Amino acid sequence: MKLRSSMLRLYGLMRKRRLDLELDNEILAHLELAERDAIAAGMSPEGARHAARRSFGGIEQMKEEHRDSRSVLWIENLLKDVRYGLASLWRNPSFTAVAVGVLALGIGANTAMFSLVDGVILRPLPFNQSEQLVQLWEGAPGTEMRASGPTFADWSEADTALENLAAYSPTALNLSDKSMPERLRGLRVSAEYLEVFRLRPMLGRGFRSEEDQPGNDKVVILTSGLWQRSFGGATDLVGRTIQLGGEARTVIGILPAEPVLLVEYEFLVPLVLAGDARARNSDTHWLRVVARLKPGVTFEQARTALSTVMENKVRTNPQSRANAAISVVPLNVQMTGEFRPKLWILSCAVGFVLLIACANVAGLLLARGTARQKEIAIRAALGASRWRIVRQLLTENLLLSLFGGVIGTLLASWGTEALVHGIAIELPRAAEIGVDSRALLFALATSLVTGVFFGLVPAWQTGRADLRGVITKGAAASRVTSVFGLRGGLIVGEIGLALMLLTGAGLMVRSLWQLTTTSPGFDAKDTLGMSVSLDGTKYPDHERRVLFWDELAQRLESLPGVESVGMAGGLPMNEWNNTTIRVGESAGESESQHSVDYEYIGGSYFHVLRIPVLHGRAFGRGDNSRRSPRTAILSASLARKAFPDNDAVGQHVTVFGESWEVIGVAGDVRQHGIDQGVRDCIYLPQAFSDVGSRRVMMRTEVPPLTLANTVRNEVLSLDPNQPVSNLRTLEQVVRGSFADRRLMLTLLGLFAGAALLLAAIGLYGMMAFAVLQRTREIGIRMALGAQHGDVVIQIIRKGMTLAFLGVTLGIAGAFVLTRLMAHLLFGVAPTDPATFAGAALLLMIVALLACWLPARRATKVDPMIALRAE
Amino acid sequence: MSKNKTDVPHGTLDLLILRTLETMGTMHGYRIARRIEQVSENLLRLNQGSIYPALMRLEQEGWISTQWGVSETKRKVKFYSLTEAGVRQLRIEIANWENTTALVARFLGAAS
């Protein structure tokens, strides 16, 4: 803003200087000429100079007058234009209202969308030198996995490229200091984590390098949100201990409000890798890794440096690692990656809406220009130059678009709020979204550009008014045809754009329909899920934990309305873990490796989720004990891949370094989401996990949520200090897995609806205007015996020709554009003929309606009145 | 300055300039001023400088246009010429002037 205004001032100053200089030169030239003439007339040089001065008059006084007249006129003209424009808009309240409304819609939608895109994508992450931050994954792009402990250790050797490196893993712990136990989500982080982001606690300190070693790790850093909520913002909290996860931890720091990384998490505790069995296994991919690149190191250089380290490791110890591939992803892309293409598509869509709005207003202006030709011709006759008239009209248009912009910005600030809180809550960086000064600047720029864009052609057209023609023949007769042509072109464009949006929205509807009707491989109906996590201190040994879960399952199963109970580490479509399994002789010729999801399950998991056991058997009570032989169940797709030639049941697979006997094959599940395809999965009895935290699922015989309180009380009656969280139906979980598609559909649908409405208004407006213009002609034809039907058909044919042209163009455009959204679609091709046909048909029907209404009015024309109309 | 010179009648300088440009075509500021003095046979008391603010005003109204040229003293100066709108404006001003003088003349005639 500051820059802009000083630029303007500078421009004004330069303009004044230049004009002053020109005037000085002109005066000098004038005096020289006068002097020369006087000398020629016989005066002495001295006398001539005096005479020239004398007849010129007061120079300074004249300069002042000159300055006055040029500046005042400039401003005065502008004021005059504005005043005249306001008056002229005021005289036509219905035109003004429609135009401002249409523009407000277009500018408002675009400003709201800009706020979203700006907050999520355009603005850099709010960290120091955030462009140096990267997320690291094992595996090539496309097959990224979380890192294993050994891999993370290897990466820290790539210190030529990395300034800081940190691993983290989400966790949840019970906070039991207070009267009501509470389950909190947090992150376990290695010591350098905060250093990677250059984040400092606002109170206390960050982690010391020795604090992620065993024995030193009983410390915690809280977010300011948790500090305020649970500890009343007590400043002396730092240094005190709190009971978190059943053990005493010293609070060493409080983080400032809302660092964008921690929106879902409320505390940080050290991630202790030394001494953790999981961290020694290179097949267990569980660590998320972030790093800060050294200044000047590019992403590609970092990738090379890390790959080199990994390749060396694989070369020296081929057993250690499946492969050395690595993915380096800029952190802002990582955080917003999947939303980027969606937001760009939505931006395109909303841009189309604005284009249609512009075309619409341009059409209105052309019509109005025709009606105003007499007024303009008179102004021209009174000596207004063409540029002066065009400027006047442009001022009017800019006023329109600025009004539209103001109302649109109000709409946008309301709409953005609704968007973020209502449907886009899952957007990354949602907290950063809002209509701020950048958005306001965007709205202003959009208003000005649209004002010129939709206004220039009509203003030029109108300004070109042919004086004599208008004044002698009357406004209606002249230029109608060419204006009709231009307006027609606008309508064709509008309809084409609207069709593209409709097709896009149609494809989303079809995708969503496919998603809701495709089976995920399990039955989410009538199932209730919840998370229960045991404190390690309260249930220190494995036996007691297993006992707890058995007891809980029995109690829940005996509740009226509960049919069966199952347990797993994660809810379907919500959480999963990967590992690599080996099949066949170790390191032998026949060995094959498979990257799979794994799940430790208990209770009647398959029965609850209605996952069929296709072959062999499900786990029985006898399998679910550490003393039992190790047994496993494979998903059908995995069984086919791992044992292509023979029956999987009875074979052995190696998981986590142990051999497991396959006792069954279960149906495939789309574990990562319905749209993600089937994932290979291996199921193991939960007794072999640490069973600290479980997702408990119940199949119910009554509506699931009616059991919520009963279930919660049952857990509390088993252990009064045991919190329950995430109590919800699995149907909610499944629906949540395509929430972002729903958001896309909602927005695209809204935009397409707006586009359809605007295009219909445009077509209707033009046809109504055409009928009005031709009232006389229609009257004559009816007086000469034309039938109502003929008149109607003739008018409709004209409108539908335009609609047809628009639809044809739109189909061509959609054919190109819908490819860009192919990755958003599910079960439908981007060029799905049915969707294209449907959208075209819908548009043609709406167009027919928009033509028929004015055409019908034409038949009501009374020939007598029509003939007197002029 | 002799006493028998009259001031330029209020609001007529624009008319004089437009008319001058119409008859003489494109010319620079000094020539316009001299031409007005010559036609009035030096009966008019014209501050030659006062034509420049007037020229600026007329240009802004779009009645005259300017281009750069070189004066007889080899100096870069503006040359002024009448635009189409200026021609129309001149017609209007002449008509106005004739109306006004006719009206005034009728009053004077009625009074005598």
Boltz contact constraints between the chains, C-beta under 6 A:
constraints:
  - contact:
      token1: [A, 26]
      token2: [B, 29]
      max_distance: 6.0
  - contact:
      token1: [A, 26]
      token2: [B, 77]
      max_distance: 6.0
  - contact:
      token1: [A, 29]
      token2: [B, 71]
      max_distance: 6.0
  - contact:
      token1: [A, 29]
      token2: [B, 75]
      max_distance: 6.0
  - contact:
      token1: [A, 29]
      token2: [B, 77]
      max_distance: 6.0
  - contact:
      token1: [A, 30]
      token2: [B, 29]
      max_distance: 6.0
  - contact:
      token1: [A, 30]
      token2: [B, 30]
      max_distance: 6.0
  - contact:
      token1: [A, 32]
      token2: [B, 73]
      max_distance: 6.0
  - contact:
      token1: [A, 33]
      token2: [B, 30]
      max_distance: 6.0
  - contact:
      token1: [A, 55]
      token2: [B, 48]
      max_distance: 6.0
  - contact:
      token1: [A, 56]
      token2: [B, 48]
      max_distance: 6.0
  - contact:
      token1: [A, 56]
      token2: [B, 49]
      max_distance: 6.0
  - contact:
      token1: [A, 57]
      token2: [B, 47]
      max_distance: 6.0
  - contact:
      token1: [A, 57]
      token2: [B, 49]
      max_distance: 6.0
  - contact:
      token1: [A, 62]
      token2: [B, 49]
      max_distance: 6.0
  - contact:
      token1: [A, 65]
      token2: [B, 53]
      max_distance: 6.0
  - contact:
      token1: [A, 66]
      token2: [B, 52]
      max_distance: 6.0
  - contact:
      token1: [A, 66]
      token2: [B, 53]
      max_distance: 6.0
  - contact:
      token1: [A, 66]
      token2: [B, 56]
      max_distance: 6.0
  - contact:
      token1: [A, 69]
      token2: [B, 53]
      max_distance: 6.0
  - contact:
      token1: [A, 69]
      token2: [B, 56]
      max_distance: 6.0
  - contact:
      token1: [A, 69]
      token2: [B, 57]
      max_distance: 6.0
  - contact:
      token1: [A, 70]
      token2: [B, 56]
      max_distance: 6.0
  - contact:
      token1: [A, 73]
      token2: [B, 60]
      max_distance: 6.0
  - contact:
      token1: [A, 383]
      token2: [B, 85]
      max_distance: 6.0
  - contact:
      token1: [A, 383]
      token2: [B, 88]
      max_distance: 6.0
  - contact:
      token1: [A, 383]
      token2: [B, 89]
      max_distance: 6.0
  - contact:
      token1: [A, 385]
      token2: [B, 62]
      max_distance: 6.0
  - contact:
      token1: [A, 385]
      token2: [B, 85]
      max_distance: 6.0
  - contact:
      token1: [A, 388]
      token2: [B, 62]
      max_distance: 6.0
